[in-house]
Amino acid sequence: MNISSSVLGHVAVYCPDLGGGVAHIALIQIGILQSAGYSVDLIVHHDVGEYRAQVPEGVRILALASSDTKRTDHSIARALQGHPLLRLRMRYVSPNRLTDLTFLPALIEYLETRQPVLVLANVWNTVLNAGCAAAAVQRPPRVIGVFHGTFFAEAVQRRSARRHPLRWRHFFAFCRHFYSRAGALASVSDGVGRDLVRIVGVADGRVETLSNPVVSPTLMERAAERVTHAWLDVGTAPLIVAVGRLSPEKNHGLLLRALARVLSYHADVRLVILGEGGERTHLESLRDELGLTDCVLMPGWVDNPQAWMARATLVALSSNWEGLGNVLIEALACGVPVVATDCPHGPREILDHGRYGRLVPVNDVAAFASAIAQTIGAERNSDVLIARAQHYSVAAATMRYRALVERVLSTDSFG
């Protein structure tokens, strides 16, 4: 790479790619850092995703190149200098767990040439890479790790974790070593933070909750934009909107089965599922099998789901797990009631144990259908919902992020 040397206040935001909710939050993080006067690079593994066009002007996007095994192993060895026991334990970690470390050599080269003062890494694997890379260079940046998902909680449920528990313990030790050396660790929900302590072994009290910056004037402008569809005309039937990629953890099948029951209470209810993914064929088959073809719309990815949400009777989230659940926050900001599964970890926190929306057990079709029917028939108090959403405003998050960055940059050294 031929990159100019660092300037005072130069920082990097790091995420796997430019698709999905994490990328959306990363763009907001960039805006917060730019507004504080920092120059920002955006580091990704793959320069693709629906948010690619929304990267702010002046942000340099660096897509890291993947390296071969020999170069990757050499970089890991650099990061583990002075830690022979951990280097020994690394031999017993499954290679499948270390796939993303193939980007480590390129990240080290970036840190050595560009020399940012701070790397704000999102998601468990980029936090791990950032910690490894910082340990391998002479002038390490501070690292802030932000954890968005339930990777570790899911990991301990896997068949491989039951068959090879020692391999996973070695992997968790590797993660713990570099996570613990970061300037700060933050999670988007209390539950995600508890996973880091309970499963990975990060010291209790080391992880703070840093709620996602979701609600902004831009969000409300998008919600107010015009969207044309017959189902959105004034006086039409009740409309349920769900937003999320078509993947197993979102469990849209639960929502389809619940809708089939709801139709016995409200024969005219309609459902729109906004999102795309590998489950499309399965979900379309299930929709048709349940006789819902005429009342379920699956248009794929849409650029402005908030405009649909703002015109919904209710927004539904049927996930098996979430890191937080930004869709619920966006719905509340639009003053729209929500029904959500009480999945780990976000919905209960966002809805304050059901105070601001109905929570139902995961994968409980009858309970989900009942909650939908009750919400359709209930009086809406949009002002209360909107007020709750302000806890997750960009304005509030800006103050929290700035304070965190200033605190981390004021520390003496890495680790």
BABAPA-257358 format. One line per 8 residues: their letters; for each residue x, y, z of C-alpha. Coordinates in Angstrom, 1 decimal, always signed. Example, Ala and Ser with C-alpha at 12.3 -4.5 7.8 and 13.67 -1.06 7.14 Angstrom:
AS	+12.3,-4.5,+7.8; +13.7,-1.1,+7.1 $
This chain:
MNISSSVL	+0.0,+0.0,+0.0; +1.1,+3.5,-0.7; -0.7,+5.5,+2.0; +0.2,+8.8,+3.5; +1.2,+9.0,+7.1; -1.2,+9.7,+9.9; -2.5,+13.2,+10.9; -3.6,+14.1,+14.4 $
GHVAVYCP	-7.1,+12.9,+15.0; -7.1,+10.3,+12.2; -9.3,+7.3,+13.1; -10.7,+4.1,+11.5; -14.1,+2.5,+11.6; -13.9,-1.2,+10.9; -16.8,-3.6,+9.9; -17.0,-6.8,+7.7 $
DLGGGVAH	-18.9,-5.3,+4.8; -21.4,-2.6,+3.8; -24.6,-4.6,+4.1; -27.0,-5.1,+7.0; -27.6,-3.4,+10.3; -24.0,-3.3,+11.5; -23.0,-1.4,+8.3; -25.8,+1.1,+8.9 $
IALIQIGI	-24.5,+1.7,+12.5; -21.0,+2.0,+11.2; -22.0,+4.8,+8.9; -23.6,+6.6,+11.9; -20.4,+6.1,+13.9; -18.5,+7.7,+11.0; -20.8,+10.7,+11.1; -20.4,+11.1,+14.8 $
LQSAGYSV	-16.6,+11.0,+14.5; -16.5,+13.4,+11.6; -18.7,+15.9,+13.5; -16.2,+15.7,+16.3; -13.4,+16.7,+13.9; -11.8,+13.4,+13.2; -10.6,+12.3,+9.8; -12.1,+8.8,+9.2 $
DLIVHHDV	-11.1,+5.7,+7.1; -13.6,+2.9,+6.7; -12.0,-0.6,+6.8; -13.9,-3.6,+5.4; -13.3,-7.1,+4.4; -15.6,-6.9,+1.4; -16.5,-3.6,-0.3; -20.1,-4.6,-1.1 $
GEYRAQVP	-23.5,-4.0,+0.4; -26.6,-1.9,+0.1; -25.1,+0.9,+2.2; -22.1,+1.4,-0.1; -23.7,+4.4,-1.8; -24.3,+6.1,+1.6; -20.7,+6.3,+2.7; -20.1,+10.0,+3.6 $
EGVRILAL	-17.9,+12.1,+1.4; -14.3,+12.4,+2.5; -14.2,+8.8,+3.9; -11.6,+6.6,+2.3; -12.8,+3.0,+2.0; -10.1,+0.3,+2.3; -11.0,-3.2,+1.4; -8.5,-5.5,+3.1 $
ASSDTKRT	-6.9,-8.3,+0.9; -7.0,-11.8,+2.2; -3.6,-13.6,+2.7; -2.4,-17.2,+2.5; -1.9,-19.4,+5.5; +1.8,-18.9,+5.8; +1.6,-15.1,+5.9; -1.4,-15.2,+8.3 $
DHSIARAL	+0.4,-17.5,+10.7; +3.4,-15.2,+10.7; +1.1,-12.3,+11.6; -0.5,-14.2,+14.4; +2.9,-15.1,+15.7; +3.9,-11.4,+15.7; +0.7,-10.6,+17.7; +1.5,-13.4,+20.3 $
QGHPLLRL	+5.2,-12.5,+20.9; +5.8,-13.0,+24.6; +2.9,-15.3,+25.0; +4.2,-18.9,+24.3; +1.4,-20.6,+26.2; -1.2,-18.9,+24.1; +0.7,-19.7,+20.9; +0.7,-23.4,+22.0 $
RMRYVSPN	-3.1,-23.2,+22.6; -3.6,-21.8,+19.2; -2.5,-25.1,+17.6; -5.7,-26.7,+18.9; -8.2,-24.1,+17.6; -10.3,-25.1,+14.7; -9.2,-23.4,+11.5; -12.8,-22.6,+10.8 $
RLTDLTFL	-12.8,-20.2,+13.7; -9.8,-18.3,+12.3; -11.0,-17.7,+8.8; -11.3,-13.9,+9.2; -7.7,-13.7,+10.4; -6.6,-14.1,+6.8; -7.2,-10.3,+6.7; -4.8,-9.7,+9.5 $
PALIEYLE	-1.6,-9.1,+7.5; -3.3,-6.4,+5.4; -4.7,-4.8,+8.5; -1.2,-4.8,+10.1; +0.2,-3.1,+7.0; -2.6,-0.5,+7.1; -1.8,+0.3,+10.8; +1.9,+0.6,+10.0 $
TRQPVLVL	+1.5,+2.9,+7.0; -1.6,+4.9,+7.9; -1.1,+4.9,+11.7; -4.6,+5.9,+12.9; -4.8,+6.8,+16.6; -7.9,+4.8,+17.1; -9.7,+1.8,+15.5; -13.4,+1.5,+16.3 $
ANVWNTVL	-14.2,-2.2,+15.4; -17.7,-3.6,+15.0; -18.6,-7.3,+15.5; -16.6,-10.0,+17.3; -14.3,-10.9,+14.4; -13.2,-7.4,+13.5; -12.6,-6.6,+17.1; -10.4,-9.7,+17.3 $
NAGCAAAA	-8.5,-8.7,+14.1; -8.0,-5.1,+15.4; -6.7,-6.4,+18.7; -4.3,-8.8,+17.0; -3.0,-6.2,+14.6; -2.5,-3.6,+17.3; -0.4,-6.1,+19.3; +1.8,-6.7,+16.2 $
VQRPPRVI	+2.8,-3.1,+15.5; +5.3,-0.8,+17.2; +2.9,+2.2,+17.3; -0.4,+0.6,+18.1; -3.7,+2.5,+17.9; -6.2,+2.5,+20.7; -9.0,-0.1,+20.0; -12.6,+0.2,+20.8 $
GVFHGTFF	-14.6,-3.0,+20.3; -18.3,-2.8,+19.7; -20.2,-6.1,+19.8; -23.6,-6.2,+18.0; -24.6,-9.8,+17.9; -25.0,-13.1,+19.6; -22.2,-15.1,+18.0; -20.8,-16.5,+21.3 $
AEAVQRRS	-24.2,-17.5,+22.6; -24.9,-19.3,+19.3; -21.4,-20.8,+19.3; -21.9,-22.7,+22.6; -25.1,-24.3,+21.2; -23.4,-25.7,+18.2; -22.8,-29.5,+17.8; -19.0,-28.8,+17.4 $
ARRHPLRW	-18.9,-27.1,+20.8; -20.4,-30.2,+22.4; -18.0,-32.6,+20.5; -14.9,-30.5,+20.9; -15.2,-28.3,+24.0; -11.5,-27.9,+24.5; -11.0,-26.5,+21.0; -13.7,-23.9,+21.8 $
RHFFAFCR	-12.0,-23.1,+25.2; -8.7,-22.4,+23.4; -10.6,-20.2,+20.9; -12.3,-18.2,+23.7; -8.9,-17.8,+25.5; -7.5,-16.4,+22.2; -10.4,-13.9,+21.9; -10.3,-13.0,+25.6 $
HFYSRAGA	-6.6,-12.2,+25.4; -7.0,-9.6,+22.7; -10.4,-8.3,+23.8; -9.0,-7.6,+27.2; -6.2,-5.5,+25.8; -8.6,-3.1,+24.0; -9.0,+0.4,+25.2; -12.7,-0.2,+25.7 $
LASVSDGV	-15.3,-2.9,+25.0; -19.0,-2.0,+24.4; -22.1,-4.0,+23.5; -25.3,-2.8,+22.0; -27.3,-4.5,+24.7; -26.8,-5.7,+28.2; -27.4,-9.3,+27.1; -24.6,-9.2,+24.5 $
GRDLVRIV	-22.3,-7.9,+27.2; -23.2,-10.7,+29.6; -22.3,-13.2,+26.8; -18.8,-11.8,+26.7; -18.4,-12.2,+30.4; -20.1,-15.5,+30.8; -18.8,-17.3,+27.7; -15.6,-15.6,+26.6 $
GVADGRVE	-14.4,-14.8,+30.1; -13.9,-11.1,+29.8; -13.7,-9.5,+33.2; -17.0,-8.5,+34.8; -17.4,-4.8,+34.5; -15.1,-4.5,+31.6; -17.9,-4.3,+29.0; -20.2,-1.3,+28.9 $
TLSNPVVS	-23.5,-1.0,+27.1; -23.5,+1.5,+24.3; -27.0,+1.7,+22.8; -27.2,+1.9,+19.0; -27.6,+5.4,+17.5; -30.8,+4.8,+15.5; -33.2,+7.7,+15.7; -32.3,+10.8,+13.8 $
PTLMERAA	-33.8,+13.6,+11.7; -32.8,+11.6,+8.6; -34.7,+8.6,+9.9; -37.9,+10.7,+10.3; -37.4,+12.3,+6.9; -37.3,+8.8,+5.4; -40.3,+7.7,+7.3; -42.2,+10.7,+5.9 $
ERVTHAWL	-41.3,+9.9,+2.3; -44.1,+8.9,+0.0; -44.4,+5.2,-0.9; -47.0,+4.0,-3.3; -48.9,+0.7,-3.0; -52.5,-0.1,-2.8; -52.1,-1.7,+0.6; -51.0,+1.7,+2.0 $
DVGTAPLI	-54.1,+3.7,+0.9; -56.1,+5.3,+3.6; -58.8,+3.1,+4.9; -57.3,-0.1,+3.7; -57.0,-3.3,+5.8; -54.7,-3.7,+8.8; -51.1,-4.0,+7.7; -48.3,-5.8,+9.5 $
VAVGRLSP	-44.7,-4.9,+8.4; -41.6,-7.1,+9.1; -38.1,-5.9,+8.2; -35.1,-8.2,+8.1; -33.0,-10.4,+5.9; -34.6,-13.7,+4.9; -32.4,-16.0,+7.1; -33.1,-18.7,+9.6 $
EKNHGLLL	-32.5,-16.6,+12.7; -35.2,-14.0,+11.7; -37.7,-16.9,+11.8; -40.2,-15.3,+9.3; -41.8,-18.7,+9.2; -43.2,-18.1,+12.7; -44.8,-14.9,+11.5; -46.4,-16.6,+8.5 $
RALARVLS	-47.9,-19.3,+10.7; -49.1,-16.7,+13.2; -50.7,-14.7,+10.4; -52.6,-17.8,+9.3; -54.2,-17.9,+12.8; -54.8,-14.1,+12.9; -56.9,-14.4,+9.8; -59.5,-16.3,+11.8 $
YHADVRLV	-59.9,-13.1,+13.9; -59.2,-10.5,+11.2; -59.9,-11.8,+7.7; -58.5,-8.8,+6.0; -55.1,-8.5,+7.6; -52.1,-8.2,+5.3; -48.4,-8.8,+5.8; -45.3,-7.3,+4.1 $
ILGEGGER	-41.9,-8.8,+4.7; -39.1,-6.4,+3.6; -35.8,-8.1,+3.0; -33.8,-10.6,+0.9; -31.9,-13.7,+1.6; -31.4,-17.4,+1.3; -34.7,-18.4,+2.9; -36.8,-16.8,+0.1 $
THLESLRD	-37.7,-20.0,-1.6; -38.6,-21.8,+1.6; -40.7,-18.8,+2.8; -42.6,-18.5,-0.5; -43.4,-22.2,-0.4; -44.6,-21.9,+3.2; -46.7,-18.8,+2.3; -48.4,-20.7,-0.5 $
ELGLTDCV	-48.9,-23.8,+1.5; -50.7,-21.8,+4.3; -52.9,-20.2,+1.7; -51.5,-16.7,+2.2; -50.4,-15.9,-1.3; -52.9,-13.0,-1.7; -52.2,-11.4,+1.7; -48.4,-11.6,+2.0 $
LMPGWVDN	-46.1,-9.4,+0.0; -42.3,-10.2,-0.2; -40.8,-7.4,-2.4; -37.2,-8.1,-1.4; -34.8,-5.4,-0.3; -36.3,-1.9,-0.4; -34.3,+1.3,+0.0; -36.6,+2.9,+2.5 $
PQAWMARA	-38.3,+0.4,+4.8; -39.1,+3.2,+7.3; -41.7,+4.6,+4.9; -43.5,+1.3,+5.0; -43.1,+1.0,+8.8; -44.5,+4.4,+9.4; -47.8,+3.4,+7.6; -48.1,+0.1,+9.2 $
TLVALSSN	-50.7,-1.0,+11.8; -47.9,-2.7,+13.6; -44.4,-3.9,+13.1; -43.5,-7.5,+13.9; -40.2,-9.1,+14.8; -40.2,-12.9,+15.0; -36.4,-13.5,+15.5; -34.8,-16.4,+17.4 $
WEGLGNVL	-32.1,-14.0,+18.5; -31.0,-10.4,+18.0; -28.0,-8.3,+19.1; -30.4,-5.5,+19.8; -33.2,-5.1,+17.2; -33.0,-1.8,+15.5; -36.2,-2.4,+13.6; -38.1,-2.2,+16.9 $
IEALACGV	-36.5,+1.2,+17.7; -37.3,+2.5,+14.2; -41.0,+1.4,+14.6; -41.3,+3.1,+18.0; -39.7,+6.3,+16.5; -42.5,+6.3,+13.9; -45.1,+5.9,+16.7; -46.1,+2.4,+15.5 $
PVVATDCP	-46.9,-0.4,+17.9; -44.7,-3.5,+17.9; -45.0,-7.2,+18.6; -41.7,-9.1,+19.2; -40.4,-12.4,+20.4; -38.7,-12.2,+23.7; -35.5,-13.4,+22.2; -31.9,-12.8,+23.4 $
HGPREILD	-31.0,-10.1,+23.7; -32.5,-6.8,+22.6; -36.3,-6.8,+22.5; -36.9,-7.0,+26.2; -34.5,-4.1,+26.8; -35.9,-1.9,+24.1; -39.5,-2.6,+25.1; -38.7,-2.3,+28.9 $
HGRYGRLV	-40.0,-5.8,+29.7; -43.2,-5.3,+27.6; -44.1,-1.8,+28.7; -43.7,-0.4,+25.2; -44.8,-3.4,+23.1; -46.0,-7.0,+23.4; -43.3,-9.7,+24.0; -44.0,-13.4,+23.3 $
PVNDVAAF	-42.0,-16.6,+23.7; -39.7,-17.5,+20.9; -41.3,-19.8,+18.3; -44.7,-19.8,+20.0; -47.2,-19.5,+17.1; -50.3,-19.2,+19.2; -48.9,-16.5,+21.5; -47.6,-14.5,+18.5 $
ASAIAQTI	-50.9,-14.6,+16.8; -52.8,-13.6,+20.0; -50.4,-10.7,+20.5; -50.9,-9.5,+16.9; -54.7,-9.7,+17.2; -54.6,-7.8,+20.5; -52.3,-5.1,+19.1; -54.5,-4.6,+16.0 $
GAERNSDV	-57.5,-4.1,+18.3; -55.8,-1.8,+20.9; -55.7,+2.0,+21.0; -52.5,+3.4,+19.8; -50.5,+5.9,+22.0; -47.8,+7.1,+19.5; -46.4,+9.8,+21.8; -45.4,+7.3,+24.4 $
LIARAQHY	-43.7,+5.1,+21.8; -41.9,+8.0,+20.2; -40.6,+9.2,+23.6; -39.2,+5.8,+24.3; -37.3,+5.7,+21.0; -35.4,+8.8,+22.0; -33.2,+6.7,+24.3; -31.7,+5.4,+21.1 $
SVAAATMR	-31.3,+8.7,+19.3; -28.2,+9.7,+17.4; -28.0,+12.9,+19.5; -27.9,+10.8,+22.7; -25.4,+8.3,+21.2; -23.2,+11.2,+19.9; -22.5,+12.3,+23.5; -21.8,+8.7,+24.6 $
YRALVERV	-19.5,+7.9,+21.7; -17.6,+11.2,+22.0; -17.0,+10.6,+25.7; -15.9,+7.1,+25.1; -13.5,+8.1,+22.4; -12.0,+10.9,+24.4; -11.6,+8.6,+27.4; -9.8,+5.9,+25.4 $
LSTDSFG	-7.5,+8.3,+23.6; -6.5,+9.8,+26.9; -5.1,+6.5,+28.2; -1.3,+6.0,+28.2; -0.9,+3.0,+25.9; -2.4,-0.1,+24.2; -3.0,-3.0,+26.5 $
